[in-house]
Amino acid sequence: MKKLFTLLLFLIFSLIVKSQVIPSEGLIIAEFNAPFSGTQCEYLDELTDCDLAKIDISTQPKLQSKHKIVVVPTLIVFYDGEEVARFQANIMMKLEATLKEVQDKIDETIMSNF
């Protein structure tokens, strides 16, 4: 019984860890943020031709460390698991990158991999 319980806990933990991985296929925009920042990227839902991943670094510190997030919010554009662009907030935790700048990078990435 104890072994079964341990196995069940291991499976649950494995599923949780897997959910913290950014998909490695396609074009993904990952927003790294935390509740303490008090700011969000308002235009994320307006971006086209990409998938969106929102990562709370306060609950997923391994992803913060893996992707070297030093300020929030930070947007990273991934193509097939590789980082192709990064947009970081300024010292006031305000993301200065515009919708057009981020969308232009998405479009450029699509065209260069077409």
Contacts in CASP RR format, 6 or more apart in sequence:
PFRMAT RR
TARGET T0000
AUTHOR 0000-0000-0000
METHOD contacts of the structure
MODEL  1
MKKLFTLLLFLIFSLIVKSQVIPSEGLIIAEFNAPFSGTQCEYLDELTDC
DLAKIDISTQPKLQSKHKIVVVPTLIVFYDGEEVARFQANIMMKLEATLK
EVQDKIDETIMSNF
20 55 0 8 1.000
20 60 0 8 1.000
20 62 0 8 1.000
20 63 0 8 1.000
22 28 0 8 1.000
22 30 0 8 1.000
22 53 0 8 1.000
22 55 0 8 1.000
22 63 0 8 1.000
22 78 0 8 1.000
22 81 0 8 1.000
23 51 0 8 1.000
23 53 0 8 1.000
23 81 0 8 1.000
24 80 0 8 1.000
24 81 0 8 1.000
25 80 0 8 1.000
25 81 0 8 1.000
26 51 0 8 1.000
26 78 0 8 1.000
26 79 0 8 1.000
26 80 0 8 1.000
26 81 0 8 1.000
27 49 0 8 1.000
27 50 0 8 1.000
27 51 0 8 1.000
27 77 0 8 1.000
27 78 0 8 1.000
27 79 0 8 1.000
27 106 0 8 1.000
27 109 0 8 1.000
27 110 0 8 1.000
28 50 0 8 1.000
28 51 0 8 1.000
28 52 0 8 1.000
28 53 0 8 1.000
28 77 0 8 1.000
28 78 0 8 1.000
28 79 0 8 1.000
28 81 0 8 1.000
29 44 0 8 1.000
29 47 0 8 1.000
29 50 0 8 1.000
29 51 0 8 1.000
29 52 0 8 1.000
29 53 0 8 1.000
29 75 0 8 1.000
29 76 0 8 1.000
29 77 0 8 1.000
29 78 0 8 1.000
29 102 0 8 1.000
29 106 0 8 1.000
30 52 0 8 1.000
30 53 0 8 1.000
30 54 0 8 1.000
30 55 0 8 1.000
30 67 0 8 1.000
30 75 0 8 1.000
30 76 0 8 1.000
30 78 0 8 1.000
31 40 0 8 1.000
31 41 0 8 1.000
31 44 0 8 1.000
31 52 0 8 1.000
31 53 0 8 1.000
31 54 0 8 1.000
31 55 0 8 1.000
31 73 0 8 1.000
31 74 0 8 1.000
31 75 0 8 1.000
32 55 0 8 1.000
32 57 0 8 1.000
32 63 0 8 1.000
32 64 0 8 1.000
32 67 0 8 1.000
32 69 0 8 1.000
32 72 0 8 1.000
32 73 0 8 1.000
32 74 0 8 1.000
32 75 0 8 1.000
32 76 0 8 1.000
33 39 0 8 1.000
33 40 0 8 1.000
33 41 0 8 1.000
33 54 0 8 1.000
33 55 0 8 1.000
33 56 0 8 1.000
33 57 0 8 1.000
33 72 0 8 1.000
33 73 0 8 1.000
33 74 0 8 1.000
34 56 0 8 1.000
34 57 0 8 1.000
34 58 0 8 1.000
34 72 0 8 1.000
35 56 0 8 1.000
35 58 0 8 1.000
36 58 0 8 1.000
37 72 0 8 1.000
37 73 0 8 1.000
37 89 0 8 1.000
37 93 0 8 1.000
38 93 0 8 1.000
39 72 0 8 1.000
39 73 0 8 1.000
39 89 0 8 1.000
39 93 0 8 1.000
39 94 0 8 1.000
39 95 0 8 1.000
40 73 0 8 1.000
41 73 0 8 1.000
41 75 0 8 1.000
41 95 0 8 1.000
43 99 0 8 1.000
43 102 0 8 1.000
44 52 0 8 1.000
44 54 0 8 1.000
45 52 0 8 1.000
46 99 0 8 1.000
47 99 0 8 1.000
47 102 0 8 1.000
47 103 0 8 1.000
47 106 0 8 1.000
48 103 0 8 1.000
48 106 0 8 1.000
49 106 0 8 1.000
49 107 0 8 1.000
49 110 0 8 1.000
50 77 0 8 1.000
50 106 0 8 1.000
55 63 0 8 1.000
55 64 0 8 1.000
57 63 0 8 1.000
57 64 0 8 1.000
57 69 0 8 1.000
57 72 0 8 1.000
63 69 0 8 1.000
67 76 0 8 1.000
67 83 0 8 1.000
70 88 0 8 1.000
71 88 0 8 1.000
71 89 0 8 1.000
71 90 0 8 1.000
71 91 0 8 1.000
71 93 0 8 1.000
72 89 0 8 1.000
72 93 0 8 1.000
73 89 0 8 1.000
73 93 0 8 1.000
73 95 0 8 1.000
74 86 0 8 1.000
74 87 0 8 1.000
74 88 0 8 1.000
74 89 0 8 1.000
75 86 0 8 1.000
75 87 0 8 1.000
75 95 0 8 1.000
75 97 0 8 1.000
75 102 0 8 1.000
76 83 0 8 1.000
76 85 0 8 1.000
76 86 0 8 1.000
76 87 0 8 1.000
77 83 0 8 1.000
77 84 0 8 1.000
77 85 0 8 1.000
77 86 0 8 1.000
77 102 0 8 1.000
77 105 0 8 1.000
77 106 0 8 1.000
77 109 0 8 1.000
78 84 0 8 1.000
79 109 0 8 1.000
79 113 0 8 1.000
84 105 0 8 1.000
84 109 0 8 1.000
85 105 0 8 1.000
85 109 0 8 1.000
87 95 0 8 1.000
87 97 0 8 1.000
87 101 0 8 1.000
87 102 0 8 1.000
88 95 0 8 1.000
89 95 0 8 1.000
89 96 0 8 1.000
90 96 0 8 1.000
END
